[in-house]
């Protein structure tokens, strides 16, 4: 009986399991059937209306909007990314019907208005129209929706915030940041009892906060920075017990900080700054055990830093700068967790704590402008600790080793600085270089009589070494553009401290140009950069807006200050961000002061020490005479006397801006084309190094006079790049066509070519670490994107290869050799042209049929990108007889899923695997046999920089054309080599256009 009972029980359990599995299978089948449903027909029409109202033109209504077609869904949602074009459907409704659930249209530059027809999507929950160019206001019709999340960050919306928004009581997230909303915050927003996030930063709101907001008891995030509110900071925070993030920066409010702040025990981030007037005591934060980011900057706080602050173990960022704090810095219980601490511009004293002085500390700490004692001896100096003017009396003897200031040997009466850029000569003025990349807490001794103090990091972004120098993003057409290709940036405070000036009055000129924000019909134009300028401690410019003053972007504006008094031989110029303007346009972290150059000149004649001057003049004259006699003797002995005299006469009249050189001038610069000055052998002649009398180093390309192609190259190169200016395109100074000589004069590139760096012999090879390789790849991509999409002339280079990428002294890449380039005429889909280029880098469609588009350059770039990662020459690398080149090997590794084998063994483990894999995958996309499947170069830049995902296409060596099929890259190259067009080129006098991978590294 017992056994029978057991068997019966076992059967019952088995039966129940079978039944459960059947039910689960039926449920899964129902879900699959539901997911296969189609969008309700009424909502298709609504989407058509929405597209018209937004100005969106690329939705494809021939496919179902709830499909995964790229027109409707291009990426997963990532809040960190600027761009998204995604529509989500909910297909769980009865009757196999889908409804639109969420719309994400970020970074689309949509020019229309927020669509009233959104109300026709009856089940819409999420609408994200961030970073577009939308105008108008929020439609009243939306009050009939059940929206849970609405974001319109960075648009042109204006007028008052509609009070009827309070009727959308389902809202959980409301983000209106970086628009032009004005007026008061409507008290009706207090009816949004489900609201957890309210962001109103960077608008033109005024008045006081309505008391009705205290009913928003579910709030977790509240941000109202950069507005024009009045009165004191409201004292009603005690109702927001669940609040985790509070931001009130430069809101217009007056101090003091209200005591109700202390009731927000769940805060992880508290940011209050730039209160207008009022003296505050340090608020009680003792119970904020979860606080990670604390900013109480420029709040008029007096007294000591409370000891309990050191017990808040989760603190990562502390900014208490520009207050009236006194006393000592507490010893923090967990200092290793602190990433940034800013205490600049207070009156703190006593010794500097050991954890800050430790050379093992990774924290960025700024203690500048305080009164620490002179016994604060540091064991070593580190770059992430700023001690500038941090001790009593300015600079103590013990700290001088870290500050590296030297006694003035003599007075100076002028100074010119190219902020963030290299040494530059404008007219007869030499601007000193300012190369240092800056940092969150950094003192920069320049080795000259000036210093830089940098404070702050860009909040809400991932820190980068490129944050503190801006580079222009388009062609600059203003005078003296060399001063404006770079600019120094600061997230908070940037000080130029000039020493050893003679006392008296000076004229200070500050050179500005907005080179980050754009002025086109795009969200890139919606940023507002506002900052203050202080000279000698006095604010001289408040809420300064470069774009407004210069009447546009990429335009110079020089602000001149006269009668600036220097009394103690020093001049201090401070650029300060006071929290105003936008901080998210065009991307988050775009704000803060930007300065291109500084000019300082005395308004009086420098003192004339007559005896010293006579002595110097006499000595110089005697020395000059001796040198002249020696030089004339040497020249006479060599028989070059009169030619050398002519050299000086010619070069004295040389002006690089004219672009026209005489043969005698170039002979003089190159020492009559001395073999010792020869630095390369190009496809159509030699390349020589030359030096002008003013010290400018040039490279002279000598084209063969016997080659018709050389003539064409000469004319073509002048026409193509004489007007182009881009950091990643080599600059052409000018030319000479005299007798049978054809000469091109370029800027000199100190580090030769990329091929020289990657493939040269061990004796001449440069050490290219991974960050340098990545920067070179991005630079080449940006240069090509400029040629293809941004240049006034759309140019196809036709011969992109490692030998045609030159490297300057800082290892920045510049594309060279435009002799084969062609204009990409917009009305033509392609150019039919005689094939010219380099085997191994030519796109198949161009090599076989002469079908030329800018996608041919994309293919060539893909090959170069592989070479950068692998450190191997595409045409010379054959792992074994089964492979013809590097690209062939890469295709096989891609099939095997082992692309990391491509990485140059010389890098060892010192590279970022994720970045390397990204570049390899982009390179494989670029070398797709089909030009239609290759990305544009701007898309390549975006993928390289991690702003866009890389969609990998793993391909078999595939059919190319209807009549040919290739099983390996070997056969493709064989067809290219055997084609009649290629053979005729190889046999003609133009054969050097095809070239080879052995072309000179200096083939300019």
PyMOL commands that set and color helices and strands:
alter all, ss='L'
color gray80, all
select helices_A, chain A and resi 2-35+41-54+116-120+140-144+163-167+187-191+211-215+237-239+259-263+307-311+335-337+354-357+400-403+481-483+523-525+546-550+610-638+641-652+656-658+663-669+675-677+708-721+754-759+770-790+802-804+844-849+855-870+886-896+899-902+905-907+913-926+931-933+937-944+969-978+980-987+991-993
alter helices_A, ss='H'
color red, helices_A
select strands_A, chain A and resi 38-39+84-93+97-106+126-128+149-151+158-160+173-175+180-183+197-199+204-207+221-223+228-229+245-249+269-273+280-281+293-297+301-304+317-319+324-327+340-342+347-350+364-366+371-372+385-386+414-419+424-426+429-434+441-445+450-455+469-471+486-489+493-498+504-512+531-535+538-544+557-566+571-576+594-595+597-602+678-682+685-691+697-703+732-738+741-747+795-796+805-807+813-815+822-823+831-832+851-852
alter strands_A, ss='S'
color yellow, strands_A
deselect
rebuild
show_as cartoon
